[in-house]
Amino acid sequence: MDARELAGWICEKLRAAGYQALFTGGCVRDLILKRDPVDYDVATDAVPEDVQRIFPGSIGVGAQFGVIIVIENGLQVEVATFRSDLGYEDGRHPVAVEFSVSPEEDTRRRDFTINGLMMDPRDGRILDFVGGQADLRAGVIRAIGNPDLRFNEDKLRMVRAVRFAARFGYAIENTTRAAIGKRAPEIVQVSQERLRDELTKMLTEGAARRAFELLDETGLLRELLPEISRMKGVAQPPQFHPEGDVWTHTLLMLAQLPTGCSPTLAWGVLLHDVGKPPTFKPPSGPNDRIRFDEHVEVGTRMAEETCRRLRFSNDDTQQVALLVANHLRFKDVAQMRTSTLKRFVRLPRFDEHLELHRLDCLSSHRDLTCYNFTQRFLADTPPETVRPARLLSGDDLKKLGYRPGPAFKEILSAVEDAQLEGRIQTHEQAIDMVKNIFPVEDIPDFGAASATKGHGNRPNARAVR
């Protein structure tokens, strides 16, 4: 049984019990557009208590609003009672709801006409009380009824209007668009988690460039992501960026993100140059050029702050920050020591780093030399030589008479460098190397010097090669 079959079975059981039951919302829109719905929703005149009686084991995730989740065979379908909403106070939830027996009344509380369609699964008959089919044919995103009221009920609908317009390649109807422009500053009332999820969908549904152009045009971008809005008009050196300013460059990269791409890659693309506006320096003379000194370091901090603000997980925050922090390192891959290059390609989810670099090149100078070099290195280098088993551990050093301390990290790193570069291959060779380069009698002083701050002490020169 797939999700559509489950939704049809739910409708059959509800009708057998004497209730109305219809497919509703986005699944109907997608079926009309010959797209595979992500999920299926059912609308009914059965009240939540009756739905739970008919489907034992269902979950009342929003029973006070008439919403029950029916779960079967690992699949789930949302079943909602026809209702009208009686006022809003928090920009999201109705103060109270009134259950109804009318599908038309239920439709009129929904967001957009294209999402206000219902379908009888028995014969495919469409119930359209708001002109949704006409707007699908015309390619229009239109709020149901008064857009001011719809957006006052749930501010996130403004962002959803942009996402649907971008995803389907539609226009936003003029009155609806004007209401978004008027109410755009109110979007900050929406929880950061909901905004994050909606923005991530925009970035990963295959129309990221158009979505961010619309966010900008409607005034939402400067409210949601002011750090991105500031990219507009920030010039770049034409010898490296013939495409134009930082905003144009970022849009070109967004345009290449495919449907279903990794969310962290998408956010990495969006934020990779976020440090350029605050570090912009114009040419200081006729032979100078535009510079963005330390924009990677500044951008990494800004990316972390953006992810924290939007309540990303720690893992996703770290990955996005790493993508920003490392995006310029590819220019040096051909000159890197073998050990440095191997450590670089060992970064978590390195495929995302490589893809961001490719998109960066294609959206500027179009020179893929460093990308191709890295691809060849990955193809020609056995994985076991990139991530070899360690030849030496801290316990081994202690057995050799070395005292635990700050020197351990330096010694073990030097051993790993030699191993990654192929200069040593065995445990015995590693021991010989340590004894030769890091004589045990030198290590206490070395450790003390490394642990001392502000006294000008330096480690033994033989320890740093």
Secondary structure, 3 states (H helix, E strand, C coil): CCHHHHHHHHHHHHHHCCCCEEEECHHHHHHHCCCCCCCCEEEECCCHHHHHHHCCCCEEEEHHHCEEEEEECCEEEEEEECEEECCECCCCCECCEEECCCHHHHHCCCCEHHHCCEEECCCCEEECCCCHHHHHHHCEECECCCHHHHHHHCCHHHHHHHHHHHHHCCEECHHHHHHHHHHHHHHHHCCHHHHHHHHHHHHHCCCHHHHHHHHHHHCCHHHHCHHHHCCCCCCCCCCCCCCCCHHHHHHHHHHCCCCCCCHHHHHHHHHCCCCHHHHEECCCCCCCCCEECCHHHHHHHHHHHHHHHCCCCHHHHHHHHHHHHHCCHHHHHHHCCHHHHHHHHCCCCHHHHHHHHHHHHHCCCCCCHHHHHHHHHHHHCCHHHHCCCCCCCHHHHHHCCCCCCCHHHHHHHHHHHHHHCCCCCCHHHHHHHHHHHCCHHHHHHHHHHHHCCCCCCCCCHHHCC
